[in-house]
Amino acid sequence: MSNARILTAVWQNTVIAEAPEADTVTLEGNVYFPPAALLPAFVTPSDHTSVCGWKGTI
């Protein structure tokens, strides 16, 4: 039996992502979930990009 802690991202009282803690990254108090952890009903593909000192251009 696994004791892995599952982290969840909640927006407006709705879970929009969940993943084992080992699959997430925490930087400066922010938790980053892998793309596969996002629930499809709450994300939309986009051509938008952003630049981050930690993540680079995404």
Backbone as XML, in Angstrom:
<?xml version="1.0"?>
<chain id="A" units="angstrom">
  <residue number="1" name="MET">
    <atom name="N" x="0.843" y="-1.179" z="0.000"/>
    <atom name="CA" x="0.000" y="0.000" z="0.000"/>
    <atom name="C" x="0.884" y="1.237" z="0.000"/>
  </residue>
  <residue number="2" name="SER">
    <atom name="N" x="0.555" y="2.210" z="-0.834"/>
    <atom name="CA" x="1.357" y="3.409" z="-0.985"/>
    <atom name="C" x="0.914" y="4.494" z="0.003"/>
  </residue>
  <residue number="3" name="ASN">
    <atom name="N" x="1.885" y="5.218" z="0.532"/>
    <atom name="CA" x="1.588" y="6.351" z="1.393"/>
    <atom name="C" x="1.834" y="7.661" z="0.667"/>
  </residue>
  <residue number="4" name="ALA">
    <atom name="N" x="1.843" y="7.627" z="-0.668"/>
    <atom name="CA" x="2.112" y="8.828" z="-1.460"/>
    <atom name="C" x="1.032" y="9.871" z="-1.186"/>
  </residue>
  <residue number="5" name="ARG">
    <atom name="N" x="1.483" y="11.079" z="-0.930"/>
    <atom name="CA" x="0.557" y="12.184" z="-0.699"/>
    <atom name="C" x="0.089" y="12.725" z="-2.054"/>
  </residue>
  <residue number="6" name="ILE">
    <atom name="N" x="-1.217" y="12.909" z="-2.206"/>
    <atom name="CA" x="-1.788" y="13.448" z="-3.436"/>
    <atom name="C" x="-2.057" y="14.937" z="-3.209"/>
  </residue>
  <residue number="7" name="LEU">
    <atom name="N" x="-1.509" y="15.783" z="-4.090"/>
    <atom name="CA" x="-1.759" y="17.213" z="-4.033"/>
    <atom name="C" x="-2.881" y="17.553" z="-4.995"/>
  </residue>
  <residue number="8" name="THR">
    <atom name="N" x="-3.679" y="18.538" z="-4.634"/>
    <atom name="CA" x="-4.768" y="18.978" z="-5.499"/>
    <atom name="C" x="-4.685" y="20.482" z="-5.719"/>
  </residue>
  <residue number="9" name="ALA">
    <atom name="N" x="-5.107" y="20.906" z="-6.890"/>
    <atom name="CA" x="-5.268" y="22.327" z="-7.201"/>
    <atom name="C" x="-6.766" y="22.582" z="-7.252"/>
  </residue>
  <residue number="10" name="VAL">
    <atom name="N" x="-7.209" y="23.571" z="-6.482"/>
    <atom name="CA" x="-8.631" y="23.863" z="-6.383"/>
    <atom name="C" x="-8.878" y="25.297" z="-6.835"/>
  </residue>
  <residue number="11" name="TRP">
    <atom name="N" x="-9.861" y="25.481" z="-7.692"/>
    <atom name="CA" x="-10.266" y="26.798" z="-8.169"/>
    <atom name="C" x="-11.774" y="26.885" z="-8.038"/>
  </residue>
  <residue number="12" name="GLN">
    <atom name="N" x="-12.259" y="27.884" z="-7.362"/>
    <atom name="CA" x="-13.694" y="28.087" z="-7.135"/>
    <atom name="C" x="-14.356" y="26.812" z="-6.605"/>
  </residue>
  <residue number="13" name="ASN">
    <atom name="N" x="-13.732" y="26.218" z="-5.598"/>
    <atom name="CA" x="-14.240" y="25.008" z="-4.927"/>
    <atom name="C" x="-14.302" y="23.775" z="-5.826"/>
  </residue>
  <residue number="14" name="THR">
    <atom name="N" x="-13.546" y="23.774" z="-6.924"/>
    <atom name="CA" x="-13.521" y="22.639" z="-7.845"/>
    <atom name="C" x="-12.079" y="22.183" z="-8.036"/>
  </residue>
  <residue number="15" name="VAL">
    <atom name="N" x="-11.850" y="20.882" z="-7.913"/>
    <atom name="CA" x="-10.515" y="20.335" z="-8.162"/>
    <atom name="C" x="-10.247" y="20.395" z="-9.656"/>
  </residue>
  <residue number="16" name="ILE">
    <atom name="N" x="-9.138" y="21.061" z="-10.039"/>
    <atom name="CA" x="-8.799" y="21.176" z="-11.462"/>
    <atom name="C" x="-7.531" y="20.404" z="-11.816"/>
  </residue>
  <residue number="17" name="ALA">
    <atom name="N" x="-6.801" y="19.926" z="-10.789"/>
    <atom name="CA" x="-5.606" y="19.107" z="-11.031"/>
    <atom name="C" x="-5.318" y="18.309" z="-9.777"/>
  </residue>
  <residue number="18" name="GLU">
    <atom name="N" x="-4.770" y="17.112" z="-9.975"/>
    <atom name="CA" x="-4.315" y="16.315" z="-8.842"/>
    <atom name="C" x="-3.205" y="15.388" z="-9.296"/>
  </residue>
  <residue number="19" name="ALA">
    <atom name="N" x="-2.213" y="15.227" z="-8.405"/>
    <atom name="CA" x="-1.057" y="14.397" z="-8.734"/>
    <atom name="C" x="-0.335" y="14.005" z="-7.453"/>
  </residue>
  <residue number="20" name="PRO">
    <atom name="N" x="0.386" y="12.886" z="-7.486"/>
    <atom name="CA" x="1.228" y="12.556" z="-6.346"/>
    <atom name="C" x="2.244" y="13.673" z="-6.117"/>
  </residue>
  <residue number="21" name="GLU">
    <atom name="N" x="2.543" y="13.964" z="-4.876"/>
    <atom name="CA" x="3.491" y="15.028" z="-4.554"/>
    <atom name="C" x="4.815" y="14.850" z="-5.289"/>
  </residue>
  <residue number="22" name="ALA">
    <atom name="N" x="5.249" y="13.610" z="-5.475"/>
    <atom name="CA" x="6.517" y="13.331" z="-6.151"/>
    <atom name="C" x="6.513" y="13.774" z="-7.611"/>
  </residue>
  <residue number="23" name="ASP">
    <atom name="N" x="5.326" y="13.960" z="-8.200"/>
    <atom name="CA" x="5.221" y="14.372" z="-9.601"/>
    <atom name="C" x="5.102" y="15.885" z="-9.773"/>
  </residue>
  <residue number="24" name="THR">
    <atom name="N" x="5.068" y="16.618" z="-8.665"/>
    <atom name="CA" x="4.938" y="18.069" z="-8.732"/>
    <atom name="C" x="6.267" y="18.741" z="-8.414"/>
  </residue>
  <residue number="25" name="VAL">
    <atom name="N" x="6.342" y="20.023" z="-8.705"/>
    <atom name="CA" x="7.528" y="20.831" z="-8.392"/>
    <atom name="C" x="7.040" y="22.039" z="-7.594"/>
  </residue>
  <residue number="26" name="THR">
    <atom name="N" x="7.722" y="22.322" z="-6.489"/>
    <atom name="CA" x="7.384" y="23.497" z="-5.694"/>
    <atom name="C" x="8.533" y="24.489" z="-5.768"/>
  </residue>
  <residue number="27" name="LEU">
    <atom name="N" x="8.230" y="25.709" z="-6.229"/>
    <atom name="CA" x="9.211" y="26.790" z="-6.321"/>
    <atom name="C" x="8.604" y="28.038" z="-5.706"/>
  </residue>
  <residue number="28" name="GLU">
    <atom name="N" x="9.318" y="28.631" z="-4.795"/>
    <atom name="CA" x="8.901" y="29.883" z="-4.162"/>
    <atom name="C" x="7.456" y="29.821" z="-3.672"/>
  </residue>
  <residue number="29" name="GLY">
    <atom name="N" x="7.068" y="28.684" z="-3.110"/>
    <atom name="CA" x="5.727" y="28.533" z="-2.549"/>
    <atom name="C" x="4.642" y="28.187" z="-3.547"/>
  </residue>
  <residue number="30" name="ASN">
    <atom name="N" x="4.983" y="28.084" z="-4.831"/>
    <atom name="CA" x="4.017" y="27.715" z="-5.865"/>
    <atom name="C" x="4.204" y="26.256" z="-6.235"/>
  </residue>
  <residue number="31" name="VAL">
    <atom name="N" x="3.106" y="25.534" z="-6.371"/>
    <atom name="CA" x="3.156" y="24.125" z="-6.768"/>
    <atom name="C" x="2.818" y="24.027" z="-8.246"/>
  </residue>
  <residue number="32" name="TYR">
    <atom name="N" x="3.705" y="23.377" z="-8.997"/>
    <atom name="CA" x="3.511" y="23.179" z="-10.431"/>
    <atom name="C" x="3.152" y="21.721" z="-10.686"/>
  </residue>
  <residue number="33" name="PHE">
    <atom name="N" x="2.030" y="21.510" z="-11.369"/>
    <atom name="CA" x="1.550" y="20.174" z="-11.690"/>
    <atom name="C" x="1.976" y="19.799" z="-13.101"/>
  </residue>
  <residue number="34" name="PRO">
    <atom name="N" x="2.238" y="18.516" z="-13.349"/>
    <atom name="CA" x="2.541" y="18.106" z="-14.720"/>
    <atom name="C" x="1.280" y="18.251" z="-15.586"/>
  </residue>
  <residue number="35" name="PRO">
    <atom name="N" x="1.449" y="18.499" z="-16.873"/>
    <atom name="CA" x="0.285" y="18.678" z="-17.746"/>
    <atom name="C" x="-0.744" y="17.551" z="-17.650"/>
  </residue>
  <residue number="36" name="ALA">
    <atom name="N" x="-0.291" y="16.328" z="-17.487"/>
    <atom name="CA" x="-1.214" y="15.188" z="-17.431"/>
    <atom name="C" x="-2.094" y="15.222" z="-16.178"/>
  </residue>
  <residue number="37" name="ALA">
    <atom name="N" x="-1.717" y="16.011" z="-15.178"/>
    <atom name="CA" x="-2.490" y="16.086" z="-13.939"/>
    <atom name="C" x="-3.688" y="17.027" z="-14.046"/>
  </residue>
  <residue number="38" name="LEU">
    <atom name="N" x="-3.704" y="17.867" z="-15.082"/>
    <atom name="CA" x="-4.806" y="18.814" z="-15.257"/>
    <atom name="C" x="-6.041" y="18.096" z="-15.771"/>
  </residue>
  <residue number="39" name="LEU">
    <atom name="N" x="-7.173" y="18.395" z="-15.177"/>
    <atom name="CA" x="-8.412" y="17.781" z="-15.651"/>
    <atom name="C" x="-8.844" y="18.485" z="-16.937"/>
  </residue>
  <residue number="40" name="PRO">
    <atom name="N" x="-9.041" y="17.737" z="-18.018"/>
    <atom name="CA" x="-9.285" y="18.317" z="-19.341"/>
    <atom name="C" x="-10.459" y="19.296" z="-19.408"/>
  </residue>
  <residue number="41" name="ALA">
    <atom name="N" x="-11.445" y="19.129" z="-18.572"/>
    <atom name="CA" x="-12.610" y="20.023" z="-18.613"/>
    <atom name="C" x="-12.259" y="21.454" z="-18.235"/>
  </residue>
  <residue number="42" name="PHE">
    <atom name="N" x="-11.067" y="21.658" z="-17.641"/>
    <atom name="CA" x="-10.712" y="22.972" z="-17.129"/>
    <atom name="C" x="-9.537" y="23.630" z="-17.839"/>
  </residue>
  <residue number="43" name="VAL">
    <atom name="N" x="-9.072" y="23.055" z="-18.923"/>
    <atom name="CA" x="-7.967" y="23.654" z="-19.680"/>
    <atom name="C" x="-8.341" y="23.746" z="-21.151"/>
  </residue>
  <residue number="44" name="THR">
    <atom name="N" x="-7.779" y="24.737" z="-21.813"/>
    <atom name="CA" x="-8.024" y="24.958" z="-23.227"/>
    <atom name="C" x="-6.687" y="25.119" z="-23.929"/>
  </residue>
  <residue number="45" name="PRO">
    <atom name="N" x="-6.453" y="24.382" z="-25.014"/>
    <atom name="CA" x="-5.201" y="24.576" z="-25.756"/>
    <atom name="C" x="-5.068" y="26.031" z="-26.206"/>
  </residue>
  <residue number="46" name="SER">
    <atom name="N" x="-3.822" y="26.519" z="-26.251"/>
    <atom name="CA" x="-3.588" y="27.910" z="-26.605"/>
    <atom name="C" x="-2.246" y="28.056" z="-27.311"/>
  </residue>
  <residue number="47" name="ASP">
    <atom name="N" x="-2.145" y="29.058" z="-28.160"/>
    <atom name="CA" x="-0.869" y="29.387" z="-28.800"/>
    <atom name="C" x="-0.080" y="30.388" z="-27.966"/>
  </residue>
  <residue number="48" name="HIS">
    <atom name="N" x="-0.638" y="30.813" z="-26.844"/>
    <atom name="CA" x="0.007" y="31.791" z="-25.961"/>
    <atom name="C" x="1.285" y="31.207" z="-25.362"/>
  </residue>
  <residue number="49" name="THR">
    <atom name="N" x="2.313" y="32.026" z="-25.249"/>
    <atom name="CA" x="3.540" y="31.616" z="-24.570"/>
    <atom name="C" x="3.856" y="32.632" z="-23.481"/>
  </residue>
  <residue number="50" name="SER">
    <atom name="N" x="4.683" y="32.219" z="-22.533"/>
    <atom name="CA" x="5.133" y="33.122" z="-21.478"/>
    <atom name="C" x="6.601" y="32.828" z="-21.195"/>
  </residue>
  <residue number="51" name="VAL">
    <atom name="N" x="7.260" y="33.782" z="-20.542"/>
    <atom name="CA" x="8.669" y="33.621" z="-20.205"/>
    <atom name="C" x="8.794" y="33.675" z="-18.685"/>
  </residue>
  <residue number="52" name="CYS">
    <atom name="N" x="9.498" y="32.702" z="-18.131"/>
    <atom name="CA" x="9.701" y="32.610" z="-16.694"/>
    <atom name="C" x="11.172" y="32.326" z="-16.437"/>
  </residue>
  <residue number="53" name="GLY">
    <atom name="N" x="11.734" y="32.980" z="-15.428"/>
    <atom name="CA" x="13.130" y="32.745" z="-15.086"/>
    <atom name="C" x="13.428" y="31.318" z="-14.676"/>
  </residue>
  <residue number="54" name="TRP">
    <atom name="N" x="12.429" y="30.639" z="-14.132"/>
    <atom name="CA" x="12.616" y="29.244" z="-13.707"/>
    <atom name="C" x="12.279" y="28.253" z="-14.821"/>
  </residue>
  <residue number="55" name="LYS">
    <atom name="N" x="11.175" y="28.499" z="-15.506"/>
    <atom name="CA" x="10.679" y="27.523" z="-16.478"/>
    <atom name="C" x="11.111" y="27.806" z="-17.898"/>
  </residue>
  <residue number="56" name="GLY">
    <atom name="N" x="11.632" y="28.999" z="-18.148"/>
    <atom name="CA" x="11.998" y="29.372" z="-19.514"/>
    <atom name="C" x="10.776" y="29.811" z="-20.285"/>
  </residue>
  <residue number="57" name="THR">
    <atom name="N" x="10.807" y="29.664" z="-21.595"/>
    <atom name="CA" x="9.672" y="30.026" z="-22.428"/>
    <atom name="C" x="8.775" y="28.800" z="-22.580"/>
  </residue>
  <residue number="58" name="ILE">
    <atom name="N" x="7.520" y="28.977" z="-22.254"/>
    <atom name="CA" x="6.564" y="27.863" z="-22.389"/>
    <atom name="C" x="5.330" y="28.354" z="-23.099"/>
  </residue>
</chain>
